[in-house]
Amino acid sequence: MTWIEPPTCDQCGALVRLYPTNYDRWVSLAMAELSAKDVPARYRWRLVKRPARHSNVVVEFVAIRVRGIDSLLSEMVVPAHRMLCVPDGDEP
């Protein structure tokens, strides 16, 4: 039996959250939300609850990129891990 932990980034070793997107891909997201004013628009994501078919029970979350409308600067968004990733010093 092993301890279940979030996956880590191959580049920097930080913990990440992996979520499916609404267009059949996966994205690595940061562990904490930040206000939209601190996250460049191309890195802003939201997690949307997706209920089970024919039920109101939430079975998973889907990552949706915030694009169509500008976020209020005070809104909380989940940044893509790529924005925060600082590779280890061993890499060139």
N, C-alpha and C positions, 0 to 999 in steps of 0.2 A: 504494500500500500504506500502510495506517495502523496505528498502534500500538493494540492492543486493551487497553482499560482498563475497570475496573468502571464502571458508570454512577454518576452523581452525583445528589444530592438537589437538586430545583429550589428548595427553600426555603433551604437552608444551604450547599449546594455540597460537602458531605462525600461521600466514597465510600460506596456502599451495595452490598449483594448482593441481587439479586432472585431469589426462588425460588418455584416453584409450591407451593401448599398442598395438603392432602389433600381440600379441598372446592372445587377448580377455580377458585381465585383466585390472585393473586400477592401476595407480601409483600416489603417492603424491610427487610432485616435489617442490623444493625450489622456492621462488618468483624471485630470481635473478640468472643470469648465473655467473659462475666462470671459471677461466682458468683451463684447464685440469691438470696442474701441482699441483693445490690445491685440487683436488678431486681424492680420490682413485678410481682405475679402476672399481671396482664393483658398484660404485654409479654414474657413468657417464651416462647421457641420452641426447638425442637430440630430438627436436620437428620437425617433418616433416609435411609439408603441404600436405593435402590430398584433391585433387579436387573432385568435384561432378562428378558422372558418366556422360559421354558424354558432359562434360563442362570443361572449364579451371578455373571456379570460385572455390576458396578455400572454403570449407564448414566446415572443422575441421582440427585439428592438432592431430597427433598420436605420442606417445612417443616411441622412439626406443632406446634400450640399446646399448651403444657403446661398442662393444666387439671384433668383428672379426679382426679389425686392430687397432693398437695402435694409439691413438690420439697424435697429436703434442702437446707439452706442452703449446704452446701459444694459442691453439684452445680454444674456449669458449664452455662449456658444461653446461647442467642443472643438478645440483646435486639432487639426491633423498633426500627428506626431512629427511629421517632416518639418514643421515650423520650429519645433523645439529641439530637434535632434542635433547634437554636437558629437561628432565621431570621436572615438578614443584617440589619444595622442599617438598611438602606435601606427596609425594609418597615415600615408603620405598626403 
